[in-house]
Amino acid sequence: MQNKEPIISSITQRAIEVNRENCGQLLRHLIKSEKYKNVLVFMANKRASDNIAEKFRKNGFEAYSFNGGLPQEERNETLNAFKSKKFNILFATDLVS
């Protein structure tokens, strides 16, 4: 078995203060320019996570919302798909994290 890099050291965290109107545009720019492979964004509520995931899909990104409003089976499927890199952007509420 090959030694892998510990997961914790492979995670990059970043916090940027930005006004609400520019946050989606900035995040899309960062994902493209930094070539992030997997992005997990915590959102304040279900509506916000659903809305931004939809906006990202309209802009050509594979993004999904993950929140307590989803049936348990769908939450499991979404999380497993994200972990297996079937899509690379997940907007989640802290209630299901």
Backbone as XML, in Angstrom:
<?xml version="1.0"?>
<chain id="A" units="angstrom">
  <residue number="1" name="MET">
    <atom name="N" x="0.840" y="-1.174" z="0.000"/>
    <atom name="CA" x="0.000" y="0.000" z="0.000"/>
    <atom name="C" x="0.885" y="1.236" z="0.000"/>
  </residue>
  <residue number="2" name="GLN">
    <atom name="N" x="0.525" y="2.166" z="-0.804"/>
    <atom name="CA" x="1.310" y="3.390" z="-0.952"/>
    <atom name="C" x="0.979" y="4.377" z="0.169"/>
  </residue>
  <residue number="3" name="ASN">
    <atom name="N" x="2.011" y="5.043" z="0.686"/>
    <atom name="CA" x="1.762" y="6.093" z="1.678"/>
    <atom name="C" x="1.172" y="7.293" z="0.981"/>
  </residue>
  <residue number="4" name="LYS">
    <atom name="N" x="0.087" y="7.796" z="1.530"/>
    <atom name="CA" x="-0.546" y="8.973" z="0.968"/>
    <atom name="C" x="-0.311" y="10.147" z="1.897"/>
  </residue>
  <residue number="5" name="GLU">
    <atom name="N" x="-0.367" y="11.332" z="1.321"/>
    <atom name="CA" x="-0.253" y="12.547" z="2.106"/>
    <atom name="C" x="-1.427" y="12.601" z="3.076"/>
  </residue>
  <residue number="6" name="PRO">
    <atom name="N" x="-1.190" y="12.953" z="4.352"/>
    <atom name="CA" x="-2.305" y="13.048" z="5.288"/>
    <atom name="C" x="-3.350" y="14.035" z="4.778"/>
  </residue>
  <residue number="7" name="ILE">
    <atom name="N" x="-4.611" y="13.673" z="4.957"/>
    <atom name="CA" x="-5.703" y="14.490" z="4.433"/>
    <atom name="C" x="-5.636" y="15.914" z="4.960"/>
  </residue>
  <residue number="8" name="ILE">
    <atom name="N" x="-5.373" y="16.075" z="6.228"/>
    <atom name="CA" x="-5.401" y="17.415" z="6.821"/>
    <atom name="C" x="-4.381" y="18.347" z="6.175"/>
  </residue>
  <residue number="9" name="SER">
    <atom name="N" x="-3.240" y="17.852" z="5.766"/>
    <atom name="CA" x="-2.244" y="18.727" z="5.150"/>
    <atom name="C" x="-2.551" y="19.017" z="3.682"/>
  </residue>
  <residue number="10" name="SER">
    <atom name="N" x="-3.508" y="18.274" z="3.114"/>
    <atom name="CA" x="-3.859" y="18.530" z="1.722"/>
    <atom name="C" x="-5.047" y="19.487" z="1.587"/>
  </residue>
  <residue number="11" name="ILE">
    <atom name="N" x="-5.574" y="19.953" z="2.708"/>
    <atom name="CA" x="-6.707" y="20.873" z="2.696"/>
    <atom name="C" x="-6.203" y="22.300" z="2.813"/>
  </residue>
  <residue number="12" name="THR">
    <atom name="N" x="-6.672" y="23.133" z="1.904"/>
    <atom name="CA" x="-6.341" y="24.553" z="1.935"/>
    <atom name="C" x="-7.596" y="25.316" z="2.336"/>
  </residue>
  <residue number="13" name="GLN">
    <atom name="N" x="-7.479" y="26.134" z="3.362"/>
    <atom name="CA" x="-8.596" y="26.961" z="3.788"/>
    <atom name="C" x="-8.291" y="28.403" z="3.441"/>
  </residue>
  <residue number="14" name="ARG">
    <atom name="N" x="-9.345" y="29.111" z="3.044"/>
    <atom name="CA" x="-9.146" y="30.491" z="2.666"/>
    <atom name="C" x="-10.380" y="31.291" z="3.053"/>
  </residue>
  <residue number="15" name="ALA">
    <atom name="N" x="-10.169" y="32.452" z="3.636"/>
    <atom name="CA" x="-11.275" y="33.352" z="3.983"/>
    <atom name="C" x="-10.983" y="34.714" z="3.368"/>
  </residue>
  <residue number="16" name="ILE">
    <atom name="N" x="-11.966" y="35.219" z="2.632"/>
    <atom name="CA" x="-11.822" y="36.516" z="1.982"/>
    <atom name="C" x="-13.077" y="37.319" z="2.285"/>
  </residue>
  <residue number="17" name="GLU">
    <atom name="N" x="-12.900" y="38.514" z="2.803"/>
    <atom name="CA" x="-14.047" y="39.376" z="3.065"/>
    <atom name="C" x="-14.435" y="40.076" z="1.765"/>
  </residue>
  <residue number="18" name="VAL">
    <atom name="N" x="-15.687" y="39.923" z="1.387"/>
    <atom name="CA" x="-16.173" y="40.500" z="0.133"/>
    <atom name="C" x="-17.649" y="40.835" z="0.314"/>
  </residue>
  <residue number="19" name="ASN">
    <atom name="N" x="-18.119" y="41.852" z="-0.393"/>
    <atom name="CA" x="-19.535" y="42.193" z="-0.256"/>
    <atom name="C" x="-20.400" y="41.145" z="-0.948"/>
  </residue>
  <residue number="20" name="ARG">
    <atom name="N" x="-21.639" y="41.060" z="-0.533"/>
    <atom name="CA" x="-22.564" y="40.026" z="-0.987"/>
    <atom name="C" x="-22.725" y="40.005" z="-2.513"/>
  </residue>
  <residue number="21" name="GLU">
    <atom name="N" x="-22.747" y="41.171" z="-3.128"/>
    <atom name="CA" x="-22.976" y="41.248" z="-4.570"/>
    <atom name="C" x="-21.842" y="40.613" z="-5.385"/>
  </residue>
  <residue number="22" name="ASN">
    <atom name="N" x="-20.637" y="40.607" z="-4.858"/>
    <atom name="CA" x="-19.481" y="40.114" z="-5.615"/>
    <atom name="C" x="-18.995" y="38.730" z="-5.202"/>
  </residue>
  <residue number="23" name="CYS">
    <atom name="N" x="-19.630" y="38.124" z="-4.222"/>
    <atom name="CA" x="-19.074" y="36.872" z="-3.695"/>
    <atom name="C" x="-19.116" y="35.736" z="-4.724"/>
  </residue>
  <residue number="24" name="GLY">
    <atom name="N" x="-20.210" y="35.583" z="-5.459"/>
    <atom name="CA" x="-20.288" y="34.514" z="-6.455"/>
    <atom name="C" x="-19.283" y="34.700" z="-7.572"/>
  </residue>
  <residue number="25" name="GLN">
    <atom name="N" x="-19.196" y="35.921" z="-8.051"/>
    <atom name="CA" x="-18.254" y="36.234" z="-9.132"/>
    <atom name="C" x="-16.812" y="35.990" z="-8.684"/>
  </residue>
  <residue number="26" name="LEU">
    <atom name="N" x="-16.482" y="36.399" z="-7.467"/>
    <atom name="CA" x="-15.123" y="36.186" z="-6.955"/>
    <atom name="C" x="-14.831" y="34.700" z="-6.794"/>
  </residue>
  <residue number="27" name="LEU">
    <atom name="N" x="-15.780" y="33.955" z="-6.260"/>
    <atom name="CA" x="-15.556" y="32.522" z="-6.076"/>
    <atom name="C" x="-15.369" y="31.820" z="-7.425"/>
  </residue>
  <residue number="28" name="ARG">
    <atom name="N" x="-16.174" y="32.162" z="-8.417"/>
    <atom name="CA" x="-15.994" y="31.575" z="-9.752"/>
    <atom name="C" x="-14.603" y="31.899" z="-10.298"/>
  </residue>
  <residue number="29" name="HIS">
    <atom name="N" x="-14.168" y="33.135" z="-10.122"/>
    <atom name="CA" x="-12.832" y="33.540" z="-10.578"/>
    <atom name="C" x="-11.745" y="32.729" z="-9.865"/>
  </residue>
  <residue number="30" name="LEU">
    <atom name="N" x="-11.851" y="32.595" z="-8.541"/>
    <atom name="CA" x="-10.839" y="31.850" z="-7.784"/>
    <atom name="C" x="-10.790" y="30.383" z="-8.191"/>
  </residue>
  <residue number="31" name="ILE">
    <atom name="N" x="-11.947" y="29.780" z="-8.382"/>
    <atom name="CA" x="-11.972" y="28.365" z="-8.778"/>
    <atom name="C" x="-11.290" y="28.173" z="-10.124"/>
  </residue>
  <residue number="32" name="LYS">
    <atom name="N" x="-11.564" y="29.076" z="-11.054"/>
    <atom name="CA" x="-10.934" y="28.973" z="-12.377"/>
    <atom name="C" x="-9.445" y="29.296" z="-12.325"/>
  </residue>
  <residue number="33" name="SER">
    <atom name="N" x="-9.082" y="30.412" z="-11.720"/>
    <atom name="CA" x="-7.690" y="30.861" z="-11.753"/>
    <atom name="C" x="-6.772" y="30.003" z="-10.887"/>
  </residue>
  <residue number="34" name="GLU">
    <atom name="N" x="-7.275" y="29.529" z="-9.757"/>
    <atom name="CA" x="-6.456" y="28.700" z="-8.862"/>
    <atom name="C" x="-6.567" y="27.214" z="-9.200"/>
  </residue>
  <residue number="35" name="LYS">
    <atom name="N" x="-7.477" y="26.888" z="-10.117"/>
    <atom name="CA" x="-7.696" y="25.502" z="-10.555"/>
    <atom name="C" x="-7.992" y="24.563" z="-9.376"/>
  </residue>
  <residue number="36" name="TYR">
    <atom name="N" x="-8.876" y="25.025" z="-8.496"/>
    <atom name="CA" x="-9.273" y="24.192" z="-7.358"/>
    <atom name="C" x="-9.996" y="22.954" z="-7.855"/>
  </residue>
  <residue number="37" name="LYS">
    <atom name="N" x="-9.669" y="21.812" z="-7.279"/>
    <atom name="CA" x="-10.253" y="20.550" z="-7.710"/>
    <atom name="C" x="-11.521" y="20.213" z="-6.947"/>
  </residue>
  <residue number="38" name="ASN">
    <atom name="N" x="-11.556" y="20.464" z="-5.672"/>
    <atom name="CA" x="-12.736" y="20.237" z="-4.855"/>
    <atom name="C" x="-12.947" y="21.445" z="-3.958"/>
  </residue>
  <residue number="39" name="VAL">
    <atom name="N" x="-14.167" y="21.975" z="-3.968"/>
    <atom name="CA" x="-14.467" y="23.179" z="-3.215"/>
    <atom name="C" x="-15.710" y="22.921" z="-2.375"/>
  </residue>
  <residue number="40" name="LEU">
    <atom name="N" x="-15.584" y="23.142" z="-1.074"/>
    <atom name="CA" x="-16.698" y="23.030" z="-0.142"/>
    <atom name="C" x="-16.929" y="24.409" z="0.445"/>
  </residue>
  <residue number="41" name="VAL">
    <atom name="N" x="-18.136" y="24.949" z="0.235"/>
    <atom name="CA" x="-18.476" y="26.292" z="0.705"/>
    <atom name="C" x="-19.636" y="26.165" z="1.681"/>
  </residue>
  <residue number="42" name="PHE">
    <atom name="N" x="-19.462" y="26.695" z="2.874"/>
    <atom name="CA" x="-20.539" y="26.677" z="3.855"/>
    <atom name="C" x="-21.408" y="27.905" z="3.679"/>
  </residue>
  <residue number="43" name="MET">
    <atom name="N" x="-22.703" y="27.669" z="3.632"/>
    <atom name="CA" x="-23.683" y="28.727" z="3.409"/>
    <atom name="C" x="-24.532" y="28.908" z="4.665"/>
  </residue>
  <residue number="44" name="ALA">
    <atom name="N" x="-25.190" y="30.065" z="4.752"/>
    <atom name="CA" x="-25.979" y="30.399" z="5.937"/>
    <atom name="C" x="-27.265" y="29.586" z="6.031"/>
  </residue>
  <residue number="45" name="ASN">
    <atom name="N" x="-27.869" y="29.261" z="4.884"/>
    <atom name="CA" x="-29.150" y="28.555" z="4.936"/>
    <atom name="C" x="-29.405" y="27.793" z="3.637"/>
  </residue>
  <residue number="46" name="LYS">
    <atom name="N" x="-30.474" y="26.993" z="3.651"/>
    <atom name="CA" x="-30.836" y="26.152" z="2.509"/>
    <atom name="C" x="-31.085" y="26.985" z="1.253"/>
  </residue>
  <residue number="47" name="ARG">
    <atom name="N" x="-31.820" y="28.041" z="1.397"/>
    <atom name="CA" x="-32.143" y="28.878" z="0.234"/>
    <atom name="C" x="-30.874" y="29.419" z="-0.427"/>
  </residue>
  <residue number="48" name="ALA">
    <atom name="N" x="-29.943" y="29.906" z="0.383"/>
    <atom name="CA" x="-28.685" y="30.440" z="-0.158"/>
    <atom name="C" x="-27.885" y="29.349" z="-0.861"/>
  </residue>
  <residue number="49" name="SER">
    <atom name="N" x="-27.816" y="28.155" z="-0.264"/>
    <atom name="CA" x="-27.037" y="27.079" z="-0.893"/>
    <atom name="C" x="-27.697" y="26.621" z="-2.195"/>
  </residue>
  <residue number="50" name="ASP">
    <atom name="N" x="-29.023" y="26.529" z="-2.213"/>
    <atom name="CA" x="-29.725" y="26.156" z="-3.443"/>
    <atom name="C" x="-29.528" y="27.202" z="-4.536"/>
  </residue>
  <residue number="51" name="ASN">
    <atom name="N" x="-29.682" y="28.475" z="-4.178"/>
    <atom name="CA" x="-29.574" y="29.555" z="-5.164"/>
    <atom name="C" x="-28.189" y="29.645" z="-5.791"/>
  </residue>
  <residue number="52" name="ILE">
    <atom name="N" x="-27.147" y="29.600" z="-4.967"/>
    <atom name="CA" x="-25.806" y="29.764" z="-5.525"/>
    <atom name="C" x="-25.391" y="28.536" z="-6.336"/>
  </residue>
  <residue number="53" name="ALA">
    <atom name="N" x="-25.821" y="27.352" z="-5.915"/>
    <atom name="CA" x="-25.513" y="26.153" z="-6.703"/>
    <atom name="C" x="-26.148" y="26.268" z="-8.084"/>
  </residue>
  <residue number="54" name="GLU">
    <atom name="N" x="-27.383" y="26.747" z="-8.132"/>
    <atom name="CA" x="-28.066" y="26.932" z="-9.415"/>
    <atom name="C" x="-27.343" y="27.959" z="-10.285"/>
  </residue>
  <residue number="55" name="LYS">
    <atom name="N" x="-26.914" y="29.063" z="-9.696"/>
    <atom name="CA" x="-26.174" y="30.096" z="-10.445"/>
    <atom name="C" x="-24.863" y="29.545" z="-10.998"/>
  </residue>
  <residue number="56" name="PHE">
    <atom name="N" x="-24.172" y="28.752" z="-10.202"/>
    <atom name="CA" x="-22.912" y="28.172" z="-10.662"/>
    <atom name="C" x="-23.159" y="27.204" z="-11.820"/>
  </residue>
  <residue number="57" name="ARG">
    <atom name="N" x="-24.219" y="26.405" z="-11.732"/>
    <atom name="CA" x="-24.532" y="25.491" z="-12.844"/>
    <atom name="C" x="-24.841" y="26.273" z="-14.114"/>
  </residue>
  <residue number="58" name="LYS">
    <atom name="N" x="-25.549" y="27.387" z="-13.980"/>
    <atom name="CA" x="-25.860" y="28.221" z="-15.151"/>
    <atom name="C" x="-24.593" y="28.812" z="-15.762"/>
  </residue>
  <residue number="59" name="ASN">
    <atom name="N" x="-23.529" y="28.932" z="-14.953"/>
    <atom name="CA" x="-22.250" y="29.453" z="-15.434"/>
    <atom name="C" x="-21.285" y="28.337" z="-15.834"/>
  </residue>
  <residue number="60" name="GLY">
    <atom name="N" x="-21.788" y="27.123" z="-15.998"/>
    <atom name="CA" x="-20.975" y="26.026" z="-16.510"/>
    <atom name="C" x="-20.210" y="25.216" z="-15.490"/>
  </residue>
  <residue number="61" name="PHE">
    <atom name="N" x="-20.475" y="25.411" z="-14.212"/>
    <atom name="CA" x="-19.800" y="24.643" z="-13.161"/>
    <atom name="C" x="-20.687" y="23.478" z="-12.736"/>
  </residue>
  <residue number="62" name="GLU">
    <atom name="N" x="-20.059" y="22.395" z="-12.301"/>
    <atom name="CA" x="-20.805" y="21.292" z="-11.707"/>
    <atom name="C" x="-20.853" y="21.541" z="-10.210"/>
  </residue>
  <residue number="63" name="ALA">
    <atom name="N" x="-21.979" y="22.097" z="-9.759"/>
    <atom name="CA" x="-22.125" y="22.478" z="-8.364"/>
    <atom name="C" x="-23.454" y="21.973" z="-7.835"/>
  </residue>
  <residue number="64" name="TYR">
    <atom name="N" x="-23.460" y="21.570" z="-6.573"/>
    <atom name="CA" x="-24.672" y="21.053" z="-5.955"/>
    <atom name="C" x="-24.839" y="21.629" z="-4.562"/>
  </residue>
  <residue number="65" name="SER">
    <atom name="N" x="-26.077" y="21.614" z="-4.127"/>
    <atom name="CA" x="-26.431" y="22.080" z="-2.792"/>
    <atom name="C" x="-26.579" y="20.876" z="-1.873"/>
  </residue>
  <residue number="66" name="PHE">
    <atom name="N" x="-26.172" y="21.039" z="-0.630"/>
    <atom name="CA" x="-26.215" y="19.961" z="0.361"/>
    <atom name="C" x="-26.751" y="20.560" z="1.644"/>
  </residue>
  <residue number="67" name="ASN">
    <atom name="N" x="-27.984" y="20.187" z="2.005"/>
    <atom name="CA" x="-28.591" y="20.797" z="3.179"/>
    <atom name="C" x="-29.604" y="19.855" z="3.820"/>
  </residue>
  <residue number="68" name="GLY">
    <atom name="N" x="-30.092" y="20.251" z="4.976"/>
    <atom name="CA" x="-31.022" y="19.431" z="5.739"/>
    <atom name="C" x="-32.369" y="19.232" z="5.066"/>
  </residue>
  <residue number="69" name="GLY">
    <atom name="N" x="-32.674" y="19.986" z="4.017"/>
    <atom name="CA" x="-33.924" y="19.832" z="3.301"/>
    <atom name="C" x="-33.941" y="18.640" z="2.357"/>
  </residue>
  <residue number="70" name="LEU">
    <atom name="N" x="-32.793" y="18.052" z="2.123"/>
    <atom name="CA" x="-32.711" y="16.890" z="1.233"/>
    <atom name="C" x="-33.066" y="15.617" z="2.000"/>
  </residue>
  <residue number="71" name="PRO">
    <atom name="N" x="-33.748" y="14.680" z="1.352"/>
    <atom name="CA" x="-33.969" y="13.377" z="1.999"/>
    <atom name="C" x="-32.613" y="12.714" z="2.297"/>
  </residue>
  <residue number="72" name="GLN">
    <atom name="N" x="-32.557" y="11.909" z="3.341"/>
    <atom name="CA" x="-31.295" y="11.292" z="3.765"/>
    <atom name="C" x="-30.609" y="10.539" z="2.634"/>
  </residue>
  <residue number="73" name="GLU">
    <atom name="N" x="-31.360" y="9.817" z="1.839"/>
    <atom name="CA" x="-30.757" y="9.057" z="0.730"/>
    <atom name="C" x="-30.082" y="9.994" z="-0.269"/>
  </residue>
  <residue number="74" name="GLU">
    <atom name="N" x="-30.739" y="11.109" z="-0.581"/>
    <atom name="CA" x="-30.157" y="12.070" z="-1.515"/>
    <atom name="C" x="-28.926" y="12.746" z="-0.918"/>
  </residue>
  <residue number="75" name="ARG">
    <atom name="N" x="-28.951" y="13.012" z="0.386"/>
    <atom name="CA" x="-27.756" y="13.577" z="1.046"/>
    <atom name="C" x="-26.592" y="12.612" z="0.937"/>
  </residue>
  <residue number="76" name="ASN">
    <atom name="N" x="-26.841" y="11.324" z="1.187"/>
    <atom name="CA" x="-25.781" y="10.316" z="1.083"/>
    <atom name="C" x="-25.223" y="10.250" z="-0.333"/>
  </residue>
  <residue number="77" name="GLU">
    <atom name="N" x="-26.117" y="10.230" z="-1.330"/>
    <atom name="CA" x="-25.689" y="10.165" z="-2.729"/>
    <atom name="C" x="-24.869" y="11.396" z="-3.111"/>
  </residue>
  <residue number="78" name="THR">
    <atom name="N" x="-25.328" y="12.574" z="-2.701"/>
    <atom name="CA" x="-24.622" y="13.817" z="-3.025"/>
    <atom name="C" x="-23.242" y="13.838" z="-2.389"/>
  </residue>
  <residue number="79" name="LEU">
    <atom name="N" x="-23.171" y="13.486" z="-1.115"/>
    <atom name="CA" x="-21.883" y="13.488" z="-0.421"/>
    <atom name="C" x="-20.927" y="12.459" z="-1.021"/>
  </residue>
  <residue number="80" name="ASN">
    <atom name="N" x="-21.429" y="11.284" z="-1.334"/>
    <atom name="CA" x="-20.575" y="10.257" z="-1.952"/>
    <atom name="C" x="-20.091" y="10.685" z="-3.331"/>
  </residue>
  <residue number="81" name="ALA">
    <atom name="N" x="-20.949" y="11.347" z="-4.100"/>
    <atom name="CA" x="-20.547" y="11.829" z="-5.430"/>
    <atom name="C" x="-19.464" y="12.901" z="-5.304"/>
  </residue>
  <residue number="82" name="PHE">
    <atom name="N" x="-19.582" y="13.772" z="-4.306"/>
    <atom name="CA" x="-18.562" y="14.806" z="-4.087"/>
    <atom name="C" x="-17.236" y="14.164" z="-3.666"/>
  </residue>
  <residue number="83" name="LYS">
    <atom name="N" x="-17.294" y="13.220" z="-2.755"/>
    <atom name="CA" x="-16.084" y="12.540" z="-2.288"/>
    <atom name="C" x="-15.390" y="11.782" z="-3.412"/>
  </residue>
  <residue number="84" name="SER">
    <atom name="N" x="-16.166" y="11.218" z="-4.316"/>
    <atom name="CA" x="-15.572" y="10.456" z="-5.425"/>
    <atom name="C" x="-15.290" y="11.334" z="-6.638"/>
  </residue>
  <residue number="85" name="LYS">
    <atom name="N" x="-15.426" y="12.656" z="-6.459"/>
    <atom name="CA" x="-15.054" y="13.661" z="-7.461"/>
    <atom name="C" x="-15.885" y="13.574" z="-8.747"/>
  </residue>
  <residue number="86" name="LYS">
    <atom name="N" x="-17.165" y="13.217" z="-8.605"/>
    <atom name="CA" x="-18.065" y="13.244" z="-9.749"/>
    <atom name="C" x="-18.487" y="14.667" z="-10.065"/>
  </residue>
  <residue number="87" name="PHE">
    <atom name="N" x="-18.373" y="15.543" z="-9.103"/>
    <atom name="CA" x="-18.506" y="16.987" z="-9.286"/>
    <atom name="C" x="-17.580" y="17.639" z="-8.286"/>
  </residue>
  <residue number="88" name="ASN">
    <atom name="N" x="-17.279" y="18.931" z="-8.472"/>
    <atom name="CA" x="-16.217" y="19.505" z="-7.645"/>
    <atom name="C" x="-16.612" y="20.683" z="-6.757"/>
  </residue>
  <residue number="89" name="ILE">
    <atom name="N" x="-17.870" y="21.095" z="-6.779"/>
    <atom name="CA" x="-18.264" y="22.217" z="-5.925"/>
    <atom name="C" x="-19.508" y="21.834" z="-5.139"/>
  </residue>
  <residue number="90" name="LEU">
    <atom name="N" x="-19.416" y="21.963" z="-3.821"/>
    <atom name="CA" x="-20.530" y="21.629" z="-2.949"/>
    <atom name="C" x="-20.806" y="22.807" z="-2.027"/>
  </residue>
  <residue number="91" name="PHE">
    <atom name="N" x="-22.034" y="23.305" z="-2.082"/>
    <atom name="CA" x="-22.480" y="24.374" z="-1.192"/>
    <atom name="C" x="-23.313" y="23.722" z="-0.097"/>
  </residue>
  <residue number="92" name="ALA">
    <atom name="N" x="-22.865" y="23.812" z="1.143"/>
    <atom name="CA" x="-23.525" y="23.119" z="2.241"/>
    <atom name="C" x="-23.896" y="24.070" z="3.369"/>
  </residue>
  <residue number="93" name="THR">
    <atom name="N" x="-25.009" y="23.764" z="4.003"/>
    <atom name="CA" x="-25.354" y="24.486" z="5.225"/>
    <atom name="C" x="-24.631" y="23.820" z="6.377"/>
  </residue>
  <residue number="94" name="ASP">
    <atom name="N" x="-24.396" y="24.546" z="7.444"/>
    <atom name="CA" x="-23.672" y="23.972" z="8.571"/>
    <atom name="C" x="-24.516" y="22.953" z="9.331"/>
  </residue>
  <residue number="95" name="LEU">
    <atom name="N" x="-25.821" y="22.898" z="9.097"/>
    <atom name="CA" x="-26.668" y="21.945" z="9.791"/>
    <atom name="C" x="-26.429" y="20.521" z="9.362"/>
  </residue>
  <residue number="96" name="VAL">
    <atom name="N" x="-25.900" y="20.311" z="8.163"/>
    <atom name="CA" x="-25.638" y="18.952" z="7.699"/>
    <atom name="C" x="-24.140" y="18.655" z="7.658"/>
  </residue>
  <residue number="97" name="SER">
    <atom name="N" x="-23.330" y="19.581" z="8.070"/>
    <atom name="CA" x="-21.885" y="19.365" z="8.025"/>
    <atom name="C" x="-21.475" y="18.459" z="9.132"/>
  </residue>
</chain>
